Amino acid sequence: MAIDMHAHFFTEHLADALRSRTEIPKIIKVDDGFEFHRASGIKPLESDFDKVSRRIELMDEWGV
C-alpha cells in the first residue's frame, strides 16, 4: 500500500487565500486564465487542482 506523504494539495479555501495575496506565496492567473503557484519558483496548476474528488481520482490512478 502506497501512502502519499507529500501531496501539495490546496483546499479551495487555501487556494482562494493564495489568490488574494500580493506577495509570495500566491496563486497568479495569466491572460489565458491558466493559474500558477508562485513560491520559490513557479508551478503550473491543473484547472481543478483544488478539488478533493480530482485528487482522490489521481491517487486511485497512482495506486496511493
Secondary structure, DSSP 8 states (H G I E B T S, - for coil): ----S------HHHHHHHHT-SSSSEEEE-TTS-EEEESSSEEE--TTTT-HHHHHHHHHHHT-
